[in-house]
Amino acid sequence: MSTSDPSAGTAAAPHPEPRRSLLVCALVGAAVMAGVDEIVFHQLLHWHHFYDRSTSGVALVSDGLLHTAELLALVAGLFLFADLRRRGALVPGHAWSGAFLGAGVFQVFDGIVDHKVLRVHQVRYGVDVTPYDWAWNLAGLALLVTGGVLLARARRAGGRRPS
């Protein structure tokens, strides 16, 4: 049996993928934050639904659709994460920054676009929403800043993985 391929029988060395680590974990972070929002604020506290501008039946269906999308994104993200780990391509610094950035993007997008621009729902009803809006958006901003700091550190480290 001839082996003209010099790499035959040898495993390829792991090749770190910082950008993919960032993007995959951003998907996971956004999905986790959507899950926290849906479970805590929609189900446990009953503060709002994803779409509150119709009947309660439509509101519940909108929550179900949000939950479905969040679960699909989480499962897809975790499969992609597992693939990165299996291939030795996961870069932890970029992965952590992606998780925080994804969660922050979801939070800020929800707070500004869903709450204020599209007005599909508010954080809470029957109260002055100003402190809730500030808390919601500042929490999202804190997540974004944390993700940005982690990304800057990861880039300074050059995508190196700890041994």
Secondary structure as GFF3:
##gff-version 3
##sequence-region A 1 163
A	DSSP	alpha_helix	18	36	.	.	.	ID=ss1
A	DSSP	pi_helix	37	44	.	.	.	ID=ss2
A	DSSP	alpha_helix	56	86	.	.	.	ID=ss3
A	DSSP	alpha_helix	92	109	.	.	.	ID=ss4
A	DSSP	pi_helix	110	117	.	.	.	ID=ss5
A	DSSP	alpha_helix	130	156	.	.	.	ID=ss6
###
